Amino acid sequence: MSIVTTDTFSWYQVTRLVKQGTGRVTLGIGDGANDVGMIQEADIGVGISGVEGMQAVMASDFSVSQFRFLERLLVVHGHWCYKRIAQMVCYFFYKNIAFGLTLFYFEAFTGFSGQSVYDDLYMILFNVVLTSMPVISLGVFEQDVSSDVCLEFPTLYQQGPRNLFFDWYRILGWMGNGLYSSIVIFVLNVIIFYDQAFRAEGQTTDMAILGTIMFTCIICAVNFQISLIMSHYTWIQHFLIWLSVLTWFLFLFVYGMLSPTYSKNVFQILTEALAPAPVYWTATLLVTIACTLPYLAHISLQRCFQPMDHHIIQEIKYLKKDEKDKVMWKREKTKAREKTKFGFTARVDAYIRSLRGRLHKKTHSLKSKDGNPS
Amino acid sequence: MSSNAPSSSAGGVGSADSAAPRRNSKRPKYSKFTQQELPACKPILTPRWVISAFMLVSIVFIPIGVVSLFASRDVVEIIDRYETECVPENLRDNKVSFIQSDANKTCTRKLRVKKLMKQPIYVYYQLDNFYQNHRRYVKSRSDSQLKDNSSWNDVSSCKPEDMSNGQPIVPCGLIAWSLFNDTYNFSLNNQQLAVNKRGISWKSDRDSKFGNDVFPRNFQNGTLKGGKILDPTVPLSKQEDLIVWMRTAALPTFRKLYGKIERDLQPNETIHVTLENNYNTYSFNGKKKLVLSTTSWLGGKNDFLGIAYLTVGGLCFFLALSFTVVYLLKPRRLGDPSYLSWNRNPGGH
């Protein structure tokens, strides 16, 4: 759809009409103060900083320094941001459901009196320190395909407008995964640590010990899960995932070292009660694997039967087929681009002008060869 | 919200800036971090990885499951439920009034040892339907009072068991008030079996949470006695029954360590237990059980860990086999461009 207007009709009115008429997401780009209205009216406003000043930049959502960077903004950063945000939000739902529901299940065993099985500090630190860093690194660094591939295959951008990664199927799927994980964590731990001794020295489980064990299982399962979601591992992601798990154990150790006035039931729980008990480590391993097994089976099946475009491209890059079979790669790149129909007449005019310019140069050089001054 | 995107400027190939003469370039300094070009590992899930992952899990889990199951099978346990049978038959219609009366509460039980039990044999009392994890019960204690003699007055969190006859109770609170008070005496072939009641609590509790200068006072002095009466001459750090009881259990069915028998018990031996059935679980239909159990490196008797490991390991093995079959029957060549969406339904995006 192309629109041509006269001076009397301003661009922000055009944008509003397009938004209301088609119901689509609109992007407005401009560089001058007269574009501010349109930039603010459009769903996404892009301002170009430069010759005409900074008014457009200050009114916009995104700003670039040259018009041609719009391509990169959309096709590379827009594509990455969409996937990062979708994955981050789904993961946030998952980990909080996996953690929060265990608290509710425990209530059934306390006569619904409202007793929390976890120490308060565990719950405070859960979202702040223990599970936040890997998912932030996912949101900042995740790339399903590299930036050159994004530019070569603009069709991948279509995964965003078609909302393939944040539809109800995915959201409910992740919530279901959280529900399943919470059930597994709770049920397995309650049955393993039911009433019998959990150590060779004959001691039985009390509430602080069960809470710590369940929380350890949650931290390990949730962090292992995010390592399965990521596809682009820099050293930062590796480091943060391991750091999150180690921080939990370190926190437990340090908290347990504080005087019982502050640490209450957690006093020396890791050093005295849990770390020397083999059942603590075996239960954590069992629960972590049991929680993530369905997800692993699901993505394996999906990749086998219904691979998505970026999966195929990842495989091509991984097996270096783009270098071995350059013809195929070029062919796919061409198929992934559709020639734009915008500004057709303008481009025809520009082509004619460039032809004229070349013709003029040729006749000019011929004339100067003949010795005529131009 | 205006985000200046320096990363957008990375595409400047052949831009005017690189030609001479150079204008004053505002391009930010290149760094791999800001341009999101950090070296990265991009593993992909190939059939080989899928099958190897599942096989690895099953290879690790199945032996662990077998070992755990054997450890649990080695544990010998004797459980004896006695709360109904220790009430005389003629008084079983109203057990609550029996337990609250002054009648003779001595009861004798016989336990048969089925398999060799190696020492130390742990003696537990098990309570069912007793909610030590109820929020108001868990709150009703004063840790500062238990730790330090100088805080003997600090009873505010202990309501309703904070004061009695105008004086603070030490140790205050519902947890201490409801201390279990059945006692067990074991004899084998008319010889007393010693039960070691030292070292049954956690060492950190004895050393740091229960002071050795804190003595019980004004305890169980009210009209309703909830449980055991404590010896006021013994400091709290040595009252191990109290220390064990004060560690509130996680679930409504729980066992607490009563003592240890430090000699082997041979199969087919009969142990005579003389127990004092003092504790009132009849008001809330609770059950009382006496448990004798050995332990293994894994703890007490619980087949579940071994069975769970075997189940998960077996499931993974089954998944590995199924995926092998799937990949053999319906192979998808990796990196096959015919699976790209524009090739599968051309023109139908």
Interface residues (C-beta under 8 A of the other chain):
Chain A: G47 S49 V57 M58 A59 S60 D61 F62 S63 V64 S65 Q66 R68 F69 E71 R72 L73 H77 F109 T110 G111 S113 G114 Q115 V117 F141 Q143 S147 T155 Q158 L188 V190 I191 I192 F193 Y194 D195 Q196 A197 F198 R199 A200 E201 G202 Q203 T204 T205 D206 M207 A208 I209 L210 G211 S231 H232 Y233 T234 W235 I236 S259 P260 T261 K264 F267 Q268 E272 A273 A277 P278 V279 T282 A283 L286 I289 A290 L293 L296 A297 I299 S300 L301 R303 C304 F305 P307 M308 D309 H311 I312 I313 Q314 E315 I316 K317 Y318 L319 K321 M328 E332 K335 A336
Chain B: M1 S2 S3 N4 A5 S7 S8 S9 A10 G11 K26 Q36 L38 P39 A40 C41 K42 P43 I44 L45 T46 P47 V50 A53 F54 V57 F61 I64 S68 E77 P120 Y122 Y124 Q126 Y131 Q132 N133 H134 R135 R136 V138 D143 S144 K147 I200 W202 K203 S204 S208 K209 R247 T248 A249 A250 L251 P252 T253 F254 R255 K256 L257 K260 S293 T295 S296 W297 L298 G299 G300 K301 N302 F304 L305 A308 Y309 V312 L315 C316 L319 F323 V326 Y327 K330 R332 L334 G335 D336 P337 Y339 L340 S341 W342 N343 H349
